[in-house]
Amino acid sequence: MKWIVSFCVFGVVAGNVKLCNLVAGTSTQKNALPSNILAANKLQFKGFQPVVKRALSATNDTYMEITGYSTTPQVQIGKDAIVSPKSCVESSGSNRLTPSWLPVACAVATAMLPSGSRMAAAVPILAWAQGVEASVSCTETVEVTIYTPPAAPAPPDLNAQRPGCQSQIAKNSTADSIVGGTLYVYDTTFVGSKWKKIAGKSYVDLADSSIKAGCVPKHKPHMVLPSPDGKHTIITYTGDQDYAVLRNSDFSVMMCPSVEFLKPKVFGGAVHTGAWFTKNTFLAVDMTGSVDGISGGAIHRHEFTYDGTGAMKSFTYKSSLGHANVAAARGTTATKPIAIGNNPSGAYSKLFFVTDAKGAGSIMNAETMAWDTHFNASLFGNCSGGGLWVVPHPDDPKIVLAQYGKQDSASCIFKIDMQAKTLTKLVQLADNGDAHGIQFCKTDGGELTIINTNRQTATLDVVKYSDGSFLLRDYDLNSQAFDAVQVTRQSEPKKRRLSVQQKKLQPDVVYLHKDYLYMAARGPKPVSAVKAQNFYANAVPGLMALKINTATCLPASSQSTAFVLPTWERSPEITSDVHSVWGVMNGGSMQIWTIDQAGTGSVQQLDVYSNCAAHGVKASDIHANP
């Protein structure tokens, strides 16, 4: 039996209820409350006559404090939050209680919480069974204070016309000619190949979601970077100084950290990717930013705070690591950091290897935000340029691999030992392949291999980790797998039908999950990195999945289950172009988040003159007429 009780702001209790005396000398009990508990009215008092107060939280957390009680309470938090006498919990398994009768001492009241500061719940005095009378001398009581964050400030007035102020547009300019992008999600537990439906659509419009979070849409969303706790994911913008933090549970943008407004010390440039250093710290790789007047890129550090339920609530910029004297230490002429990565599983997690497009690379210490070790360009041989992705060794916590690949030039994979501070070449890949995707793969028998994909040639290699030898080389992903997968879609702007099925995959970032290698598929006119001479005219942008034989880590002999998920043509100006995919464990299932970096609109900036005082000026600050 469940009693639903509305609280009265006057603290009046229904009926002649006698409350039991409070136990003397008790200490305050604090319990974090998930935000949905209060929003959905799921705070229940079972066997208690509660007296509830409301207060503002100084920490922006939502929580409950039990400040007094007549009998020891116990709090259970799941889908509901239930406060009950410990005796009720201990006796709940008794077979003497049947669904037809519930003793009054353990009846349930659901807290209906209005905006008043003090209220009391009215628990029904009697709970009758068939022919049974309940009798109590007093009703157990509990005193509770519920703390909630202050109400969010009112949204800004976005109306350019201010009544009575004779508003005029003084300047109308294009702030950004193409912004936004699209997130698609493939759930690997789905039967069949289809995009996940999110709020009734097959995608998330990143511009719309950013605006709802109070952010201005940005240019070229690029990488998918899930947090260590699996609750949030960062999407970087390689055409801007910003990145977006998404809440995994509903795929929505929450906040948008930026290094744009840190002048004059830090000038943000283009945040290509980044990496988490614990769930509290994110390191953003800025390819072209400057620090203290020194250009050549930067690593920016932001810190995040969380409420009692683990939900992210705020961020703070902490510091930036610039590239002063780095080129000289490496023996290169310039610097342009591309990616960063550590091995989070062991004692060297604070050490990150930073790759560089201009050549060579370095180890940085994320705790001190300082350079630790620079590696000279001579160690990289003919693969001195084109630094790319860093992946951790799955079993050896001191090892990471770094992939270096260039269009129309050499590509290699290097092994970095964070304990010894050494770098060695593991394998020289094919020239003119443009290595651009890398994943570890362990066979069913325990042999460790590396899967490498090449963007320029749309080929795949499998390398034996122990000695760097090739188990497979130059596997043609199109002729061996995806030419046979029939795909029909349209391209903008002339509604050109992409009916030719050959050479439709140009792979970029890849992610291995179980027996499928998921690949980002670039479009026919890529908007980043790919040189015009390396475009694939028949390229189908989207997500493509290659079947892997887990016994060998080689592509399966039959690719009948390989599949293609094309993206929608949503841009008003350019064709779809998928750069990144990555696995995000979300709600117990592995999802492949897929980023289309083709902008979905533009940003116009209006400079508006009004002959009124500015927004926010208090009336008391306006001078009286002389």
FIGU-28450 format. One record per residue (C-alpha): residue in one letter; x, y, z. Coordinates in steps of 0.05 Angstrom, whole numbers, plus 5000, padded with zeros to 4 digits. Each point is the difference from the previous one (the first is absolute). Example, Ala and Ser with C-alpha at 12.3 -4.5 7.8 and 13.67 -1.06 7.14 Angstrom:
BEGIN
a524649105156 s502750694987 
//
This chain:
BEGIN
m500050005000 k503050674980 w497550655030 i501150634959 v500150615044 s500350734981 f504050445047 c496850625028 v504250625004 f496950175068 g502549345030 v493049765017 v499349255010 a493549654983 g496649685059 n501750005074 v506949714991 k504549955061 l507350004980 c505049595038 n505550375037 l506650114963 v506149605023 a504850465035 g507250114979 t499549734929 s504850224945 t498050274932 q499649494943 k501550254930 n497749654937 a501250214928 l493650024958 p500049884924 s496750594966 n494549574971 i497649795069 l497150695016 a498150164929 a495849374995 n497450045071 k503349355021 l501950175072 q496049555045 f499249945076 k498149305022 g497649955071 f502050715018 q496050645010 p505350474969 v501150735013 v503650284939 k503850654990 r502850284936 a506750374993 l504750234946 s506349594989 a506550395005 t503649474959 n494849944944 d499049285021 t493149705013 y499949625066 m495949865063 e501950075073 i496449615054 t500750445061 g495549645050 y495949375008 s496049605051 t502749334976 t506249844960 p498650134925 q502849644940 v500650324931 q499549584937 i501450354933 g498549674934 k494550184952 d496750315061 a502950295064 i496749675060 v500950225073 s497449495049 p501149755071 k505649495001 s495049525032 c495750024937 v506049824956 e502049435046 s492949715000 s498550104926 g501749284984 s495049725050 n494549564969 r495250265054 l498850624956 t495649864941 p497950464943 s493150075033 w502650335063 l505450515015 p501250235072 v499450745011 a507150035027 c502749814931 a495050374956 v502950434944 a499350754990 t502650314936 a503050695009 m496450524956 l504850585005 p497450694985 s504350635004 g498650145073 s505750005049 r496649565053 m494849464994 a497549385035 a497449364969 a493549705022 v500649245005 p493249655005 i498649825073 l497249324987 a501349454951 w494649485008 a500249274983 q494149544993 g497549975072 v506550255028 e500850645040 a506650375002 s501550385064 v505950455015 s501550455059 c503950504959 t502450094928 e507449944984 t502950644973 v506150244963 e502650714987 v503050114931 t503250604964 i500449954924 y505450414967 t499350194927 p504250464955 p497650714989 a495450104941 a503650114934 p500450734979 a495050254950 p502249904928 p503050614966 d495550454959 l501749804929 n495250504968 a503950524961 q494250495005 r499450305070 p493150335008 g500650765009 c507550014986 q499850154925 s504649414986 q503950024935 i504649484968 a506750354992 k503649414970 n498049334970 s505949534988 t501349264992 a503449755063 d501049304972 s498049784931 i498749275016 v499049705069 g496849415034 g500249274983 t496349355014 l500849435050 y497549314980 v499849415047 y500349264982 d498249535057 t504049354992 t494449615035 f495150174944 v497649454955 g501750244930 s503650634978 k496450655015 w501250655036 k497350075071 k493750435007 i501350595046 a494050445018 g496449744938 k505850134952 s505849594973 y505150525022 v501650575047 d500850694970 l506150275037 a498450724984 d492949955029 s502649635062 s505550515010 i495250584998 k495549675052 a506249955045 g501450744991 c505849904951 v501250304932 p500549454946 k507249884978 h503849774938 k501949284981 p498549515057 h505649504996 m501249475055 v495949585049 l503349955069 p496049645054 s501550145073 p503149465045 d493649945041 g495749894937 k495150565015 h502550554954 t503350074932 i504050574971 i499650204927 t505650464977 y499550524945 t506250014955 g497850664969 d499150365066 q502950135070 d494549605034 y497249325015 a493249755023 v498449555059 l494149544989 r496049625051 n499949284976 s493249825028 d496250474953 f505550184949 s499250745015 v505250555005 m500950235072 m505650524996 c505450264953 p506950145030 s504150484958 v506950324998 e497650584958 f499350505056 l506749905036 k503750574966 p505250285005 k503649405031 v496749464959 f497350054929 g495949404980 g500749744929 a497149334978 v498449435049 h501349374960 t499049475054 g501849885073 a500249495056 w497249905069 f504749985060 t495149715050 k492750204996 n501650675031 t505150254949 f500050074925 l506050194957 a498250344934 v504949984942 d500150674966 m503849964934 t501150744988 g499150365067 s505250415036 v502250095072 d503850605027 g501150264929 i503049344974 s496149684944 g500349294976 g494349685038 a498149865072 i497149495049 h494350315040 r497649715066 h492950065027 e497449735066 f492849745011 t495849955063 y494349515013 d493949975045 g498649435049 t496949574945 g506150054954 a496850504952 m504850534974 k498150695024 s505750494982 f506850104969 t506050455013 y505950174956 k506549845038 s506150094956 s503249914932 l506649684978 g503250374942 h505449804951 a505650485018 n506749704979 v496749334982 a501950024926 a507350115018 a499949435050 r497149534948 g504350244942 t494050244958 t498550674969 a492950085029 t494749675044 k492749824989 p497449515053 i494949524972 a498149495054 i501649785070 g499349355038 n502149625063 n499349305028 p494850125055 s500749315031 g506350075041 a505350415035 y501750424939 s493050284986 k502450715013 l504749954940 f497150164932 f503349934932 v498750594954 t500449884925 d501550574951 a498350134927 k506750364990 g504049415025 a502749645061 g496250005067 s500650085075 i497749735068 m496450495045 n498149955074 a492650145010 e500850115075 t505150554993 m497950234930 a507349994979 w504149664946 d503549375025 t503849724940 h501150234929 f501849504945 n504550244944 a497549964929 s505749534982 l496749445040 f494050024952 g503949874936 n496050164938 c493550035042 s501950645035 g493550354980 g492749845002 g499149845074 l493149705015 w496649565051 v502749725065 v497249345027 p501649655067 h502749295004 p494449575029 d504549605047 d506550405010 p498550655038 k506550334981 i499049944924 v496250414949 l500349984924 a500150624956 q497849994927 y503450464950 g497150054930 k500550504943 q496750054932 d504849854943 s505549835049 a502349515054 s496049705058 c502449645063 i497849755068 f504450165060 k500349695070 i501150475059 d502349735067 m497750495053 q504349675054 a506650014961 k498150634961 t501949674934 l497050004930 t501249454949 k497149864931 l495449395003 v498349954926 q501150384935 l493450034961 a499050084925 d501950664968 n494550444973 g494849645043 d498450555051 a499249565062 h494250295038 g496649475043 i503049555054 q497449505050 f502849445042 c496949314988 k501149375042 t498649334967 d495849475035 g506649655015 g502950625034 e504750264945 l500350754998 t499550344932 i499050704972 i494850184947 n502250594958 t495750344946 n502650454945 r495750594978 q503150164932 t499749284974 a494049735041 t504249405021 l501049625065 d506149685032 v500549525059 v506750025037 k502649515051 y501650415062 s505749575027 d504650104940 g496750514953 s499149504944 f494050034953 l494649475007 l496150354944 r501950584956 d496250464952 y493249665008 d495450404953 l494050195042 n495850194939 s501249414952 q500349495056 a494050245040 f496150634985 d499350004924 a495149435011 v495850405050 q494550364962 v498650715024 t495350524971 r500250725021 q500050714974 s505350535001 e499250755004 p499550504969 k497649724932 k496449385026 r505349584966 r498349275009 l506049615027 s498549364962 v507149764987 q501849485052 q507549944989 k505150375045 k494850305045 l504049945065 q505450495018 p501549815073 d502050475055 v499749865076 v498549285018 y497449635062 l500249255013 h494449685041 k499549255005 d499949734929 y498850644961 l504750564980 y495950644996 m502750534953 a498550734988 a498550074925 r501950674969 g495750354948 p501550154927 k502550705018 p503349965069 v500050655039 s506449855038 a507049734988 v499049584937 k503550304940 a495950104937 q504049494960 n498149475051 f492450114999 y495649404985 a494750234951 n495349445019 a501250055075 v493949865044 p500650375066 g497649645062 l501949405042 m502849354969 a501049365039 l504949454979 k499249295027 i506249765039 n502049285013 t501550015074 a504349374995 t505150374958 c498250755003 l499849984924 p494050204958 a495049434997 s500449594936 s492650154988 q497850735004 s492749854989 t498350345066 a504250624987 f495450604999 v499550744983 l496050535037 p499950634958 t498950685031 w494750504980 e501650604956 r498350555049 s504750564981 p497350594959 e506850094968 i504549395000 t499349254997 s500249545061 d507049825025 v501049525058 h506850075034 s499449625066 v496749405032 w501249735070 g497049505048 v496050305058 m497549525054 n493250305016 g494649705043 g503249314998 s500649964925 m505850174954 q498150564952 i504050254940 w499550765000 t501150274930 i501650744985 d498150344934 q504150644999 a496150324943 g497150645027 t492450065003 g499550764999 s503650675012 v500550525055 q498150724987 q502250555047 l495850625011 d502850635035 v493850355026 y499850715026 s494550195049 n499050685034 c498649675067 a504749785056 a503349334990 h496749355022 g501349895074 v501150725021 k496350125065 a495150585004 s503850265061 d506350074957 i496550464950 h501450735016 a494150445017 n498550594955 p504150615022 
//
